Amino acid sequence: MKIARHSKIIDLINQYDIETQEELAARLNAAGFQVTQATVSRDIRELKLMKIAKPDGGSKYTVMTAQDRQDSEKFIRVLKEAFLSMDLAQNVLIIKTSSGMANAAAAALDHINWSEVVGCIAGDDTIACFTKHTDDAILLMGKIRKIINVNE
């Protein structure tokens, strides 16, 4: 049953832009799989699904390939190595990096595809990471803290 459910999940996320676990659970239930949100959450972890930004806004689940995982790990490693500090200026997250590392860290932020990031501009040791709203910048700050294990 689990293998069939996992197969159906992959079919569904390839067919629809599924944004939430609740939406995925509803589509699975409609397809004849009786699941709870907890089961869907576990399936997402086991399948190593990730959310990516949609071109028109919002996000959706996608299957992460082995190359995607390697790239993601590389970008996270660049951020960890470059990061010194960050501060918030309304909807702009200012990130201080080691000298000469801002461009690489900004490229990493762009490639991670967080829905909160509108774009980044980098100098030698400073990144201005733009979001649409202050709330998005706060969420982004939390995500960065989580992946680089910083408790400022």
N, CA and C atoms as an extended XYZ file, in Angstrom:
456
Properties=species:S:1:pos:R:3:atomname:S:1:resname:S:1:resid:I:1 pbc="F F F"
N         0.817       -1.202        0.000 N   MET     1
C         0.000        0.000        0.000 CA  MET     1
C         0.861        1.267        0.000 C   MET     1
N         1.946        1.246        0.788 N   LYS     2
C         2.807        2.416        0.884 CA  LYS     2
C         3.463        2.718       -0.467 C   LYS     2
N         3.929        1.686       -1.158 N   ILE     3
C         4.572        1.889       -2.458 CA  ILE     3
C         3.576        2.477       -3.454 C   ILE     3
N         2.352        1.970       -3.445 N   ALA     4
C         1.310        2.500       -4.336 CA  ALA     4
C         0.992        3.950       -3.991 C   ALA     4
N         0.940        4.260       -2.699 N   ARG     5
C         0.656        5.630       -2.257 CA  ARG     5
C         1.781        6.566       -2.676 C   ARG     5
N         3.038        6.130       -2.482 N   HIS     6
C         4.182        6.955       -2.885 CA  HIS     6
C         4.166        7.203       -4.386 C   HIS     6
N         3.843        6.174       -5.140 N   SER     7
C         3.745        6.316       -6.594 CA  SER     7
C         2.662        7.327       -6.966 C   SER     7
N         1.525        7.256       -6.285 N   LYS     8
C         0.423        8.189       -6.558 CA  LYS     8
C         0.820        9.623       -6.180 C   LYS     8
N         1.554        9.778       -5.091 N   ILE     9
C         2.013       11.117       -4.675 CA  ILE     9
C         2.876       11.725       -5.777 C   ILE     9
N         3.795       10.954       -6.302 N   ILE    10
C         4.667       11.458       -7.372 CA  ILE    10
C         3.838       11.815       -8.605 C   ILE    10
N         2.871       10.962       -8.949 N   ASP    11
C         1.976       11.276      -10.076 CA  ASP    11
C         1.244       12.595       -9.839 C   ASP    11
N         0.719       12.759       -8.621 N   LEU    12
C        -0.075       13.959       -8.311 CA  LEU    12
C         0.761       15.236       -8.362 C   LEU    12
N         1.967       15.192       -7.795 N   ILE    13
C         2.769       16.430       -7.790 CA  ILE    13
C         3.319       16.744       -9.171 C   ILE    13
N         3.427       15.718      -10.025 N   ASN    14
C         3.825       15.984      -11.409 CA  ASN    14
C         2.661       16.523      -12.232 C   ASN    14
N         1.440       16.182      -11.835 N   GLN    15
C         0.248       16.598      -12.580 CA  GLN    15
C        -0.305       17.946      -12.101 C   GLN    15
N        -0.220       18.205      -10.798 N   TYR    16
C        -0.811       19.420      -10.211 CA  TYR    16
C         0.245       20.221       -9.449 C   TYR    16
N         0.021       21.520       -9.321 N   ASP    17
C         0.867       22.372       -8.479 CA  ASP    17
C         0.327       22.297       -7.055 C   ASP    17
N         0.769       21.313       -6.305 N   ILE    18
C         0.279       21.090       -4.946 CA  ILE    18
C         1.128       21.902       -3.983 C   ILE    18
N         0.463       22.802       -3.254 N   GLU    19
C         1.169       23.739       -2.377 CA  GLU    19
C         1.243       23.307       -0.924 C   GLU    19
N         0.279       22.508       -0.438 N   THR    20
C         0.233       22.182        0.991 CA  THR    20
C         0.056       20.678        1.206 C   THR    20
N         0.405       20.247        2.404 N   GLN    21
C         0.183       18.857        2.792 CA  GLN    21
C        -1.306       18.539        2.791 C   GLN    21
N        -2.112       19.498        3.213 N   GLU    22
C        -3.559       19.291        3.263 CA  GLU    22
C        -4.119       19.056        1.856 C   GLU    22
N        -3.631       19.830        0.887 N   GLU    23
C        -4.078       19.654       -0.495 CA  GLU    23
C        -3.661       18.283       -1.027 C   GLU    23
N        -2.441       17.864       -0.705 N   LEU    24
C        -1.977       16.552       -1.132 CA  LEU    24
C        -2.816       15.447       -0.493 C   LEU    24
N        -3.123       15.579        0.796 N   ALA    25
C        -3.954       14.591        1.485 CA  ALA    25
C        -5.339       14.512        0.846 C   ALA    25
N        -5.912       15.659        0.509 N   ALA    26
C        -7.245       15.677       -0.116 CA  ALA    26
C        -7.216       14.976       -1.472 C   ALA    26
N        -6.184       15.218       -2.268 N   ARG    27
C        -6.083       14.574       -3.582 CA  ARG    27
C        -5.858       13.065       -3.437 C   ARG    27
N        -5.074       12.664       -2.436 N   LEU    28
C        -4.874       11.237       -2.188 CA  LEU    28
C        -6.172       10.566       -1.757 C   LEU    28
N        -6.913       11.229       -0.857 N   ASN    29
C        -8.198       10.690       -0.409 CA  ASN    29
C        -9.163       10.568       -1.581 C   ASN    29
N        -9.176       11.558       -2.473 N   ALA    30
C       -10.048       11.518       -3.649 CA  ALA    30
C        -9.652       10.383       -4.599 C   ALA    30
N        -8.368       10.008       -4.558 N   ALA    31
C        -7.880        8.926       -5.423 CA  ALA    31
C        -8.044        7.550       -4.764 C   ALA    31
N        -8.654        7.526       -3.572 N   GLY    32
C        -8.924        6.249       -2.919 CA  GLY    32
C        -7.944        5.841       -1.842 C   GLY    32
N        -6.991        6.696       -1.514 N   PHE    33
C        -6.045        6.416       -0.434 CA  PHE    33
C        -6.515        7.148        0.817 C   PHE    33
N        -6.851        6.413        1.858 N   GLN    34
C        -7.301        7.032        3.106 CA  GLN    34
C        -6.073        7.402        3.928 C   GLN    34
N        -5.747        8.698        3.947 N   VAL    35
C        -4.540        9.167        4.634 CA  VAL    35
C        -4.869       10.320        5.568 C   VAL    35
N        -4.009       10.476        6.551 N   THR    36
C        -4.085       11.631        7.446 CA  THR    36
C        -2.968       12.596        7.060 C   THR    36
N        -3.012       13.778        7.610 N   GLN    37
C        -1.968       14.764        7.344 CA  GLN    37
C        -0.630       14.242        7.877 C   GLN    37
N        -0.643       13.520        8.992 N   ALA    38
C         0.592       12.965        9.564 CA  ALA    38
C         1.231       11.957        8.604 C   ALA    38
N         0.410       11.128        7.970 N   THR    39
C         0.913       10.150        6.996 CA  THR    39
C         1.531       10.877        5.806 C   THR    39
N         0.857       11.904        5.321 N   VAL    40
C         1.365       12.681        4.183 CA  VAL    40
C         2.690       13.348        4.554 C   VAL    40
N         2.787       13.879        5.754 N   SER    41
C         4.016       14.517        6.214 CA  SER    41
C         5.175       13.515        6.211 C   SER    41
N         4.916       12.316        6.705 N   ARG    42
C         5.927       11.250        6.706 CA  ARG    42
C         6.315       10.867        5.276 C   ARG    42
N         5.319       10.739        4.402 N   ASP    43
C         5.587       10.397        3.000 CA  ASP    43
C         6.454       11.455        2.329 C   ASP    43
N         6.181       12.711        2.592 N   ILE    44
C         6.960       13.812        2.011 CA  ILE    44
C         8.424       13.689        2.437 C   ILE    44
N         8.648       13.400        3.719 N   ARG    45
C        10.016       13.221        4.218 CA  ARG    45
C        10.688       12.020        3.550 C   ARG    45
N         9.975       10.888        3.500 N   GLU    46
C        10.542        9.667        2.936 CA  GLU    46
C        10.853        9.812        1.449 C   GLU    46
N        10.010       10.522        0.718 N   LEU    47
C        10.227       10.734       -0.714 CA  LEU    47
C        11.213       11.868       -0.999 C   LEU    47
N        11.606       12.568        0.071 N   LYS    48
C        12.523       13.715       -0.040 CA  LYS    48
C        11.994       14.768       -1.007 C   LYS    48
N        10.691       15.048       -0.880 N   LEU    49
C        10.090       16.090       -1.705 CA  LEU    49
C        10.534       17.438       -1.169 C   LEU    49
N        10.581       18.414       -2.039 N   MET    50
C        10.904       19.760       -1.589 CA  MET    50
C         9.955       20.741       -2.239 C   MET    50
N         9.821       21.893       -1.607 N   LYS    51
C         8.989       22.945       -2.178 CA  LYS    51
C         9.869       23.867       -2.996 C   LYS    51
N         9.362       24.208       -4.175 N   ILE    52
C        10.066       25.172       -5.014 CA  ILE    52
C         9.113       26.316       -5.344 C   ILE    52
N         9.673       27.455       -5.669 N   ALA    53
C         8.858       28.619       -6.025 CA  ALA    53
C         8.266       28.427       -7.412 C   ALA    53
N         6.995       28.837       -7.565 N   LYS    54
C         6.351       28.840       -8.880 CA  LYS    54
C         6.614       30.200       -9.520 C   LYS    54
N         6.726       30.259      -10.837 N   PRO    55
C         7.018       31.522      -11.521 CA  PRO    55
C         6.004       32.630      -11.213 C   PRO    55
N         4.740       32.256      -11.017 N   ASP    56
C         3.698       33.258      -10.767 CA  ASP    56
C         3.454       33.520       -9.290 C   ASP    56
N         4.337       33.048       -8.430 N   GLY    57
C         4.183       33.212       -6.983 CA  GLY    57
C         3.716       31.927       -6.346 C   GLY    57
N         3.850       31.840       -5.035 N   GLY    58
C         3.493       30.629       -4.330 CA  GLY    58
C         4.580       29.578       -4.482 C   GLY    58
N         4.259       28.362       -4.051 N   SER    59
C         5.231       27.279       -4.136 CA  SER    59
C         4.506       25.978       -4.417 C   SER    59
N         5.286       24.950       -4.726 N   LYS    60
C         4.700       23.641       -4.999 CA  LYS    60
C         5.716       22.567       -4.641 C   LYS    60
N         5.199       21.370       -4.387 N   TYR    61
C         6.080       20.237       -4.112 CA  TYR    61
C         6.660       19.700       -5.406 C   TYR    61
N         7.892       19.204       -5.316 N   THR    62
C         8.543       18.565       -6.456 CA  THR    62
C         9.441       17.451       -5.946 C   THR    62
N         9.766       16.522       -6.832 N   VAL    63
C        10.680       15.447       -6.490 CA  VAL    63
C        12.095       15.986       -6.639 C   VAL    63
N        12.891       15.788       -5.621 N   MET    64
C        14.265       16.253       -5.644 CA  MET    64
C        15.144       15.132       -6.200 C   MET    64
N        15.834       15.401       -7.294 N   THR    65
C        16.720       14.400       -7.886 CA  THR    65
C        18.035       14.348       -7.108 C   THR    65
N        18.831       13.337       -7.383 N   ALA    66
C        20.137       13.210       -6.719 CA  ALA    66
C        20.996       14.442       -7.012 C   ALA    66
N        20.941       14.940       -8.259 N   GLN    67
C        21.711       16.137       -8.616 CA  GLN    67
C        21.201       17.349       -7.840 C   GLN    67
N        19.869       17.464       -7.696 N   ASP    68
C        19.292       18.570       -6.922 CA  ASP    68
C        19.796       18.531       -5.487 C   ASP    68
N        19.846       17.319       -4.894 N   ARG    69
C        20.311       17.177       -3.511 CA  ARG    69
C        21.771       17.597       -3.400 C   ARG    69
N        22.605       17.181       -4.374 N   GLN    70
C        24.018       17.564       -4.348 CA  GLN    70
C        24.157       19.079       -4.472 C   GLN    70
N        23.396       19.677       -5.395 N   ASP    71
C        23.442       21.128       -5.572 CA  ASP    71
C        22.992       21.834       -4.303 C   ASP    71
N        21.899       21.362       -3.711 N   SER    72
C        21.364       21.968       -2.499 CA  SER    72
C        22.403       21.909       -1.374 C   SER    72
N        23.041       20.758       -1.216 N   GLU    73
C        24.074       20.619       -0.190 CA  GLU    73
C        25.244       21.551       -0.461 C   GLU    73
N        25.603       21.714       -1.725 N   LYS    74
C        26.703       22.609       -2.103 CA  LYS    74
C        26.349       24.056       -1.752 C   LYS    74
N        25.119       24.474       -2.091 N   PHE    75
C        24.705       25.848       -1.803 CA  PHE    75
C        24.649       26.102       -0.302 C   PHE    75
N        24.167       25.138        0.451 N   ILE    76
C        24.108       25.287        1.912 CA  ILE    76
C        25.524       25.374        2.478 C   ILE    76
N        26.440       24.581        1.950 N   ARG    77
C        27.831       24.620        2.406 CA  ARG    77
C        28.449       25.993        2.132 C   ARG    77
N        28.165       26.564        0.955 N   VAL    78
C        28.676       27.901        0.626 CA  VAL    78
C        28.136       28.927        1.627 C   VAL    78
N        26.829       28.864        1.911 N   LEU    79
C        26.240       29.802        2.875 CA  LEU    79
C        26.882       29.668        4.248 C   LEU    79
N        27.048       28.423        4.704 N   LYS    80
C        27.638       28.189        6.026 CA  LYS    80
C        29.049       28.743        6.111 C   LYS    80
N        29.833       28.512        5.054 N   GLU    81
C        31.226       28.954        5.070 CA  GLU    81
C        31.353       30.469        4.963 C   GLU    81
N        30.462       31.112        4.225 N   ALA    82
C        30.564       32.554        3.987 CA  ALA    82
C        29.933       33.383        5.098 C   ALA    82
N        28.907       32.881        5.742 N   PHE    83
C        28.063       33.641        6.661 CA  PHE    83
C        28.829       34.162        7.878 C   PHE    83
N        28.608       35.447        8.167 N   LEU    84
C        29.117       36.047        9.405 CA  LEU    84
C        27.971       36.532       10.294 C   LEU    84
N        27.015       37.287        9.692 N   SER    85
C        25.886       37.806       10.466 CA  SER    85
C        24.792       38.253        9.510 C   SER    85
N        23.632       38.585       10.085 N   MET    86
C        22.552       39.137        9.262 CA  MET    86
C        21.718       40.070       10.110 C   MET    86
N        21.075       41.009        9.412 N   ASP    87
C        20.230       41.985       10.079 CA  ASP    87
C        19.077       42.324        9.145 C   ASP    87
N        18.005       42.783        9.727 N   LEU    88
C        16.789       43.054        8.977 CA  LEU    88
C        16.596       44.552        8.796 C   LEU    88
N        16.266       44.975        7.584 N   ALA    89
C        15.931       46.363        7.280 CA  ALA    89
C        14.614       46.342        6.508 C   ALA    89
N        13.514       46.248        7.237 N   GLN    90
C        12.174       46.103        6.685 CA  GLN    90
C        12.082       44.846        5.826 C   GLN    90
N        11.917       44.970        4.518 N   ASN    91
C        11.780       43.781        3.675 CA  ASN    91
C        13.108       43.366        3.029 C   ASN    91
N        14.219       43.887        3.537 N   VAL    92
C        15.539       43.555        3.009 CA  VAL    92
C        16.357       42.888        4.113 C   VAL    92
N        16.853       41.708        3.813 N   LEU    93
C        17.722       41.004        4.744 CA  LEU    93
C        19.161       41.309        4.340 C   LEU    93
N        19.922       41.906        5.248 N   ILE    94
C        21.318       42.252        4.992 CA  ILE    94
C        22.181       41.162        5.614 C   ILE    94
N        22.976       40.517        4.767 N   ILE    95
C        23.812       39.408        5.224 CA  ILE    95
C        25.276       39.794        5.050 C   ILE    95
N        26.031       39.706        6.128 N   LYS    96
C        27.474       39.967        6.093 CA  LYS    96
C        28.189       38.635        5.909 C   LYS    96
N        29.179       38.634        5.000 N   THR    97
C        29.944       37.418        4.709 CA  THR    97
C        31.435       37.682        4.876 C   THR    97
N        32.200       36.620        4.783 N   SER    98
C        33.661       36.766        4.731 CA  SER    98
C        34.002       37.563        3.483 C   SER    98
N        35.120       38.270        3.529 N   SER    99
C        35.541       39.095        2.400 CA  SER    99
C        35.653       38.257        1.132 C   SER    99
N        35.020       38.759        0.048 N   GLY   100
C        35.065       38.097       -1.245 CA  GLY   100
C        34.049       36.977       -1.432 C   GLY   100
N        33.236       36.696       -0.428 N   MET   101
C        32.305       35.556       -0.483 CA  MET   101
C        30.856       35.948       -0.753 C   MET   101
N        30.548       37.235       -0.807 N   ALA   102
C        29.156       37.654       -0.941 CA  ALA   102
C        28.519       37.180       -2.252 C   ALA   102
N        29.253       37.264       -3.358 N   ASN   103
C        28.683       36.831       -4.645 CA  ASN   103
C        28.318       35.359       -4.643 C   ASN   103
N        29.196       34.523       -4.112 N   ALA   104
C        28.926       33.085       -4.061 CA  ALA   104
C        27.737       32.793       -3.148 C   ALA   104
N        27.671       33.460       -2.005 N   ALA   105
C        26.569       33.235       -1.067 CA  ALA   105
C        25.249       33.740       -1.653 C   ALA   105
N        25.270       34.865       -2.362 N   ALA   106
C        24.056       35.389       -2.992 CA  ALA   106
C        23.575       34.434       -4.088 C   ALA   106
N        24.495       33.898       -4.864 N   ALA   107
C        24.126       32.926       -5.896 CA  ALA   107
C        23.506       31.686       -5.255 C   ALA   107
N        24.056       31.267       -4.123 N   ALA   108
C        23.501       30.122       -3.393 CA  ALA   108
C        22.074       30.429       -2.940 C   ALA   108
N        21.846       31.621       -2.397 N   LEU   109
C        20.496       32.011       -1.966 CA  LEU   109
C        19.523       32.008       -3.138 C   LEU   109
N        19.960       32.506       -4.278 N   ASP   110
C        19.105       32.515       -5.466 CA  ASP   110
C        18.766       31.099       -5.929 C   ASP   110
N        19.737       30.200       -5.886 N   HIS   111
C        19.532       28.843       -6.385 CA  HIS   111
C        18.747       27.947       -5.439 C   HIS   111
N        18.694       28.279       -4.167 N   ILE   112
C        17.926       27.462       -3.222 CA  ILE   112
C        16.431       27.581       -3.517 C   ILE   112
N        16.027       28.651       -4.173 N   ASN   113
C        14.629       28.835       -4.601 CA  ASN   113
C        13.639       28.963       -3.457 C   ASN   113
N        13.977       29.684       -2.415 N   TRP   114
C        13.004       29.963       -1.364 CA  TRP   114
C        11.994       30.951       -1.910 C   TRP   114
N        10.739       30.697       -1.660 N   SER   115
C         9.678       31.543       -2.200 CA  SER   115
C         9.744       32.971       -1.665 C   SER   115
N        10.352       33.181       -0.527 N   GLU   116
C        10.439       34.526        0.061 CA  GLU   116
C        11.425       35.431       -0.683 C   GLU   116
N        12.404       34.847       -1.358 N   VAL   117
C        13.474       35.629       -2.000 CA  VAL   117
C        13.007       36.150       -3.356 C   VAL   117
N        13.010       37.484       -3.490 N   VAL   118
C        12.719       38.109       -4.775 CA  VAL   118
C        14.014       38.193       -5.585 C   VAL   118
N        15.108       38.502       -4.914 N   GLY   119
C        16.404       38.582       -5.567 CA  GLY   119
C        17.462       39.076       -4.607 C   GLY   119
N        18.717       38.957       -5.004 N   CYS   120
C        19.842       39.362       -4.165 CA  CYS   120
C        20.816       40.231       -4.963 C   CYS   120
N        21.419       41.166       -4.261 N   ILE   121
C        22.502       41.973       -4.825 CA  ILE   121
C        23.677       41.818       -3.872 C   ILE   121
N        24.862       41.549       -4.426 N   ALA   122
C        26.016       41.294       -3.580 CA  ALA   122
C        27.165       42.236       -3.906 C   ALA   122
N        27.865       42.636       -2.865 N   GLY   123
C        29.117       43.363       -3.002 CA  GLY   123
C        30.243       42.399       -2.684 C   GLY   123
N        31.275       42.892       -2.020 N   ASP   124
C        32.415       42.055       -1.649 CA  ASP   124
C        32.103       41.193       -0.434 C   ASP   124
N        31.485       41.812        0.584 N   ASP   125
C        31.222       41.090        1.830 CA  ASP   125
C        29.811       41.329        2.381 C   ASP   125
N        28.928       41.862        1.538 N   THR   126
C        27.571       42.166        1.975 CA  THR   126
C        26.565       41.774        0.890 C   THR   126
N        25.458       41.179        1.341 N   ILE   127
C        24.362       40.812        0.435 CA  ILE   127
C        23.116       41.559        0.877 C   ILE   127
N        22.407       42.143       -0.083 N   ALA   128
C        21.065       42.680        0.160 CA  ALA   128
C        20.109       41.678       -0.481 C   ALA   128
N        19.361       40.983        0.365 N   CYS   129
C        18.430       39.958       -0.109 CA  CYS   129
C        17.016       40.521        0.030 C   CYS   129
N        16.356       40.734       -1.092 N   PHE   130
C        15.063       41.405       -1.121 CA  PHE   130
C        13.904       40.419       -1.044 C   PHE   130
N        12.893       40.806       -0.253 N   THR   131
C        11.642       40.050       -0.155 CA  THR   131
C        10.503       41.029       -0.432 C   THR   131
N         9.302       40.503       -0.670 N   LYS   132
C         8.168       41.383       -0.945 CA  LYS   132
C         7.674       42.087        0.311 C   LYS   132
N         7.722       41.388        1.436 N   HIS   133
C         7.157       41.922        2.676 CA  HIS   133
C         8.108       41.684        3.840 C   HIS   133
N         7.972       42.480        4.866 N   THR   134
C         8.774       42.313        6.071 CA  THR   134
C         8.587       40.925        6.669 C   THR   134
N         7.351       40.419        6.666 N   ASP   135
C         7.090       39.074        7.195 CA  ASP   135
C         7.890       38.022        6.441 C   ASP   135
N         8.025       38.183        5.130 N   ASP   136
C         8.821       37.250        4.333 CA  ASP   136
C        10.296       37.308        4.733 C   ASP   136
N        10.782       38.513        5.005 N   ALA   137
C        12.179       38.669        5.409 CA  ALA   137
C        12.422       37.980        6.756 C   ALA   137
N        11.467       38.075        7.653 N   ILE   138
C        11.583       37.417        8.960 CA  ILE   138
C        11.589       35.891        8.782 C   ILE   138
N        10.700       35.381        7.926 N   LEU   139
C        10.678       33.945        7.646 CA  LEU   139
C        12.002       33.489        7.033 C   LEU   139
N        12.509       34.270        6.090 N   LEU   140
C        13.774       33.946        5.440 CA  LEU   140
C        14.911       33.913        6.454 C   LEU   140
N        14.919       34.871        7.344 N   MET   141
C        15.938       34.930        8.380 CA  MET   141
C        15.916       33.637        9.212 C   MET   141
N        14.718       33.179        9.543 N   GLY   142
C        14.578       31.938       10.303 CA  GLY   142
C        15.079       30.731        9.529 C   GLY   142
N        14.773       30.679        8.231 N   LYS   143
C        15.231       29.566        7.403 CA  LYS   143
C        16.755       29.535        7.324 C   LYS   143
N        17.363       30.706        7.165 N   ILE   144
C        18.823       30.770        7.091 CA  ILE   144
C        19.429       30.344        8.422 C   ILE   144
N        18.878       30.836        9.512 N   ARG   145
C        19.371       30.429       10.832 CA  ARG   145
C        19.298       28.909       10.998 C   ARG   145
N        18.211       28.340       10.544 N   LYS   146
C        18.023       26.900       10.687 CA  LYS   146
C        19.069       26.110        9.913 C   LYS   146
N        19.331       26.493        8.655 N   ILE   147
C        20.266       25.686        7.867 CA  ILE   147
C        21.721       25.909        8.246 C   ILE   147
N        22.040       27.089        8.790 N   ILE   148
C        23.440       27.304        9.178 CA  ILE   148
C        23.650       27.178       10.676 C   ILE   148
N        22.586       26.842       11.387 N   ASN   149
C        22.642       26.603       12.833 CA  ASN   149
C        23.200       27.798       13.599 C   ASN   149
N        22.623       28.959       13.326 N   VAL   150
C        23.023       30.183       14.008 CA  VAL   150
C        21.887       30.644       14.886 C   VAL   150
N        22.191       30.949       16.116 N   ASN   151
C        21.182       31.474       17.037 CA  ASN   151
C        21.559       32.878       17.465 C   ASN   151
N        21.412       33.811       16.548 N   GLU   152
C        21.752       35.211       16.864 CA  GLU   152
C        20.759       35.784       17.846 C   GLU   152
